[in-house]
């Protein structure tokens, strides 16, 4: 059975790191002169040597994004269902060792949150939970999806990794997309930040997108949490993962997200800083590598940064996010998973996007299109 693990194990972290940092300006120039770049070229575009070329990369990223997506930005919003978690993760406010009040929404509370979200205009919702199989396992998720399906054309989840059969059940219930981040592809660092719980199993998490692909999930989102390890090497492994998935599960759509460590209960400091300029370079590099992949930006980032990133390759963006269960209407003071940075309203974000000449898209897919597939 096909697995990314076999591809992953054929690469060495330290060798890749050396190759990326050894890139010289002439190599960057040669890659940017190409009409089509390959995975090996991606290492060049994310190297320190590519920093002086960011403006040129940004212009190319803008052109490629407009060619494929036009001047549109998809809007989505997260709906946190639970902060219960059975893992210890050093960077997350929901970590099991944090002594916080735990909350899991009931059906009535979910619908109350949905009512508020719909009043803002959203048709794409991302359901988020901690990783707790007993309290927010497959039965809870299936019920939540069935409960909100009449209100949204697009339902995504970011929850604990599941088995292929469980993903198939959720797809039949109305699930469209699944986001699952490896956090870091450095195995030793991964273990250090995930010392206890099912999430400590690096290989099981690594092979989750394979299970998603075999289950026929319509869209898979992947990425790394920047700050745990060298962002350049982690990003290469993410690109490697993307290209493997695209080749193996070619009917599926893919998305990349760019989370940077944000303040939370526990206050882990980033091991490696990723500057705003670094993040711009990375976003442009992904777009130059792949003009079809969706690139998503959350409210983790600042107002100024999100304002400037709109023309540079991003295709979807969240707004007015609450990262605590019940945060919109039910229990506004429950603990957040992390602090958001851009706290502007949906109306303000919409106006910002329009002011840059882009259209806001609330709905670009309908489940009726996939009936029979």
C-alpha positions in Angstrom: 0.0 0.0 0.0 1.3 3.4 -1.0 2.7 5.5 1.9 4.6 8.8 2.1 6.7 7.3 4.9 8.8 5.5 2.3 9.5 8.7 0.4 10.1 10.6 3.6 12.7 8.1 4.8 14.7 8.5 1.6 15.6 12.1 2.6 18.0 13.2 5.3 17.2 16.4 7.3 20.8 17.5 7.8 21.7 17.0 4.1 18.8 19.0 3.0 19.6 21.8 5.5 23.2 21.9 4.1 22.0 22.0 0.5 19.5 24.8 1.2 22.0 27.0 3.0 24.7 26.4 0.4 22.6 27.9 -2.5 24.1 30.9 -4.2 22.6 33.8 -6.0 23.4 32.5 -9.5 21.3 29.4 -8.8 18.4 31.5 -7.7 18.7 33.5 -10.9 18.7 30.3 -13.0 15.6 29.0 -11.3 13.7 32.2 -11.8 14.6 32.2 -15.4 12.8 28.8 -15.8 9.2 28.7 -17.1 8.4 25.8 -14.9 10.1 24.9 -11.6 10.6 21.5 -10.0 10.7 20.3 -6.4 14.5 20.6 -6.4 14.2 24.2 -7.5 12.0 24.8 -4.4 15.0 24.4 -2.2 16.7 27.3 -4.1 13.6 29.6 -3.8 13.4 29.2 0.0 17.2 29.5 0.6 18.7 32.6 2.3 20.3 33.4 -1.1 16.9 34.1 -2.6 16.1 37.0 -0.2 17.3 39.7 -2.6 14.9 38.3 -5.2 11.7 38.5 -3.1 10.3 41.4 -5.2 10.7 39.4 -8.4 9.3 36.3 -6.7 6.3 38.3 -5.5 5.5 39.6 -8.9 5.6 36.1 -10.4 3.5 34.7 -7.6 0.9 37.4 -8.1 0.7 36.7 -11.8 0.4 32.9 -11.3 -2.3 33.3 -8.7 -4.4 35.6 -10.8 -4.0 33.2 -13.8 -5.3 30.3 -11.8 -7.7 31.9 -9.2 -8.4 35.3 -10.6 -8.8 38.2 -8.2 -10.7 36.2 -5.6 -10.2 35.4 -1.9 -12.2 32.6 -0.2 -13.5 33.5 3.2 -13.8 30.8 6.0 -14.2 30.8 9.7 -13.3 28.2 12.4 -15.8 26.8 14.8 -14.2 25.3 17.9 -16.3 22.5 19.3 -14.1 21.3 22.2 -10.9 22.0 24.0 -10.7 18.5 25.6 -7.4 16.8 24.7 -5.5 13.6 25.6 -2.1 14.8 24.3 0.6 16.8 25.8 1.9 19.3 23.3 4.3 22.0 24.4 3.0 24.7 22.2 -0.8 24.3 22.6 -3.2 25.9 25.1 -5.3 22.8 25.0 -2.5 20.5 26.1 -3.6 17.9 28.6 -1.2 19.2 31.3 -2.6 22.7 31.2 -5.0 23.1 34.2 -7.9 24.7 32.3 -11.6 24.4 32.3 -12.6 21.9 29.6 -15.6 22.5 27.3 -17.3 20.5 24.6 -20.3 22.0 22.9 -23.7 20.4 23.0 -26.0 20.2 19.9 -27.9 23.3 21.2 -24.7 25.2 21.7 -23.3 24.2 18.3 -26.4 25.6 16.6 -26.2 28.8 18.6 -22.7 29.3 17.3 -23.8 28.4 13.8 -26.6 31.0 13.9 -24.0 33.7 14.7 -21.5 32.5 12.1 -24.3 32.5 9.4 -25.3 36.0 10.4 -21.8 37.1 9.3 -22.2 35.6 5.9 -20.0 32.6 6.0 -20.7 29.4 4.0 -17.3 27.7 4.7 -16.7 26.5 8.2 -13.8 24.7 9.8 -14.7 22.5 12.8 -11.8 22.3 15.3 -11.4 20.1 18.4 -8.6 19.0 20.7 -7.6 15.3 20.3 -9.8 13.3 22.6 -11.1 10.1 21.1 -13.6 9.4 23.9 -15.4 12.7 24.1 -14.9 14.1 20.6 -14.4 10.9 18.6 -16.0 9.7 15.4 -19.6 9.6 16.7 -19.4 13.2 18.0 -17.9 14.5 14.8 -20.4 12.6 12.6 -23.2 14.1 14.6 -21.8 17.6 14.5 -21.3 17.5 10.7 -24.9 16.1 10.2 -26.2 18.9 12.5 -24.6 21.8 10.6 -24.8 20.4 7.1 -28.0 22.2 6.2 -26.3 25.5 7.0 -23.0 25.3 5.1 -22.0 24.3 1.6 -18.4 23.5 2.7 -17.5 21.7 6.0 -13.9 21.1 6.9 -12.3 19.6 10.1 -9.1 20.0 12.0 -9.2 17.2 14.6 -7.2 14.1 15.7 -6.0 11.8 12.9 -8.6 9.1 12.2 -8.6 5.7 10.4 -9.5 5.5 6.7 -12.9 4.0 7.4 -13.7 6.8 9.8 -12.9 9.4 7.2 -15.2 7.6 4.8 -18.0 7.8 7.3 -17.5 11.5 7.8 -17.3 12.1 4.0 -20.7 10.4 3.6 -22.0 12.6 6.4 -21.0 15.7 4.5 -17.3 16.4 5.2 -15.5 18.2 2.4 -11.9 18.8 3.6 -9.5 17.8 6.4 -6.6 19.8 7.7 -3.8 17.8 9.4 -0.5 19.5 10.1 2.7 17.4 10.8 3.8 20.3 13.0 7.5 19.4 12.2 9.1 16.8 10.0 12.1 16.6 12.3 11.4 13.3 14.2 13.5 14.1 17.3 12.1 17.6 17.7 8.6 16.2 17.0 9.0 13.7 19.9 10.3 16.5 22.2 7.2 18.6 21.7 4.7 15.6 21.8 5.9 13.5 24.8 2.5 11.9 25.6 -0.7 10.9 23.9 -1.6 9.4 20.6 -0.1 12.4 18.8 3.4 11.3 20.0 3.2 8.7 17.2 5.1 10.5 14.4 4.6 7.9 11.8 0.8 7.6 12.3 0.4 11.3 11.9 2.8 11.3 8.9 0.6 8.8 7.1 -2.7 10.5 7.9 -2.9 12.3 4.5 -2.5 8.8 2.8 -5.6 7.6 4.7 -7.4 10.8 3.7 -6.5 10.2 0.0 -7.6 6.6 0.1 -10.9 7.7 1.8 -11.7 10.0 -1.1 -11.7 13.2 0.9 -12.2 16.1 -1.5 -9.5 18.4 -0.1 -6.5 17.9 2.1 -4.7 20.6 4.0 -1.1 20.2 5.2 1.7 22.3 6.7 4.2 22.8 9.5 4.1 24.9 12.6 6.9 27.4 12.2 9.0 28.0 15.2 9.6 24.4 16.3 12.4 23.7 13.8 14.2 25.3 10.8 11.3 26.6 8.7 13.2 26.1 5.4 13.7 22.4 5.9 10.2 21.8 7.3 8.8 23.6 4.3 10.8 21.5 1.8 9.4 18.3 3.5 5.9 19.9 3.2 6.4 20.5 -0.5 7.8 17.0 -0.9 4.6 15.7 0.9 2.4 17.8 -1.4 4.0 16.5 -4.6 3.7 12.9 -3.4 0.0 13.4 -2.6 -0.8 15.1 -5.8 0.8 12.3 -7.8 -0.8 9.5 -5.7 -4.3 10.9 -5.1 -4.6 13.1 -8.2 -8.4 13.6 -7.9 -8.0 15.5 -4.6 -7.5 19.2 -4.1 -4.7 20.5 -1.7 -4.1 23.4 0.5 -1.1 24.7 2.5 -1.3 26.8 5.7 1.4 28.9 7.3 0.9 28.9 11.1 3.6 30.6 13.2 3.9 30.0 16.9 1.6 32.4 18.8 1.2 33.1 22.5 -0.7 30.5 24.5 -1.0 29.0 27.9 2.5 27.6 28.5 4.4 30.3 26.5 6.8 28.1 24.4 9.3 30.4 22.7 10.1 29.6 19.0 13.4 27.7 18.5 13.8 29.4 15.1 12.4 32.8 14.3 10.5 33.2 11.0 10.3 36.9 10.0 7.6 38.5 8.0 10.0 38.7 5.0 10.7 35.0 5.4 7.0 34.1 5.3 6.5 36.3 2.2 9.4 34.4 0.6 7.9 31.1 1.4 4.4 31.9 0.2 5.8 33.1 -3.1 8.0 30.0 -3.4 5.0 27.7 -3.0 3.1 29.6 -5.6 5.9 29.5 -8.1 6.3 25.7 -7.4 2.6 25.0 -7.8 0.0 27.4 -9.3 -2.9 25.1 -8.3 -2.4 24.6 -4.6 -4.6 26.7 -2.3 -2.6 28.9 0.1 -4.4 29.9 3.4 -3.8 32.6 5.9 -5.3 32.6 9.4 -5.9 35.4 12.0 -2.6 34.4 13.7 -0.9 37.1 11.6 -1.1 40.8 12.2 -3.4 43.3 10.4 -0.5 44.9 8.6 0.9 41.6 7.4 -2.5 40.2 6.2 -3.2 43.5 4.4 0.0 43.2 2.4 -0.1 39.4 1.7 -3.4 39.5 -0.3 -1.8 40.0 -3.7 1.1 37.7 -3.1 -0.4 34.3 -3.6 -2.9 33.7 -0.7 -6.3 32.3 -1.9 -8.2 31.9 1.4 -8.3 33.8 4.6 -10.2 33.7 7.9 -11.7 36.6 9.9 -13.2 37.3 13.2 -11.9 33.9 14.5 -12.5 32.6 18.0 -10.1 29.8 19.0 -12.1 28.7 22.1 -15.2 26.4 22.2 -18.3 28.5 22.3 -16.2 31.7 21.7 -18.8 33.4 19.4 -21.9 33.3 21.6 -21.9 30.4 24.1 -18.9 30.8 26.4 -16.8 33.8 25.3 -14.3 33.5 28.1 -13.2 29.9 27.8 -9.5 29.4 27.1 -8.3 30.0 23.6 -6.0 27.5 21.8 -3.8 30.4 20.8 -4.2 34.2 20.7 -5.3 35.7 17.4 -3.5 38.8 16.2 -5.9 40.2 13.6 -9.1 41.0 15.5 -10.9 43.0 12.8 -14.5 42.2 12.0 -15.6 40.2 9.0 -16.9 43.4 7.5 -13.6 45.2 8.0 -11.6 42.3 6.4 -14.1 42.2 3.5 -13.6 45.9 2.9 -9.8 45.5 3.1 -9.9 42.8 0.4 -12.2 44.9 -1.8 -10.0 47.9 -1.5 -7.1 45.9 -3.1 -9.2 45.0 -6.1 -10.2 41.5 -5.0 -13.6 39.9 -4.7 -14.6 38.0 -1.6 -16.0 34.5 -2.3 -18.3 33.0 0.3 -19.1 29.8 -1.6 -17.2 28.2 -4.5 -18.4 24.6 -4.1 -21.6 22.7 -3.5 -21.9 19.1 -2.3 -24.5 18.5 -5.0 -21.6 18.6 -7.5 -20.1 15.4 -6.0 -23.3 13.3 -5.8 -22.6 10.0 -7.5 -18.8 10.3 -7.1 
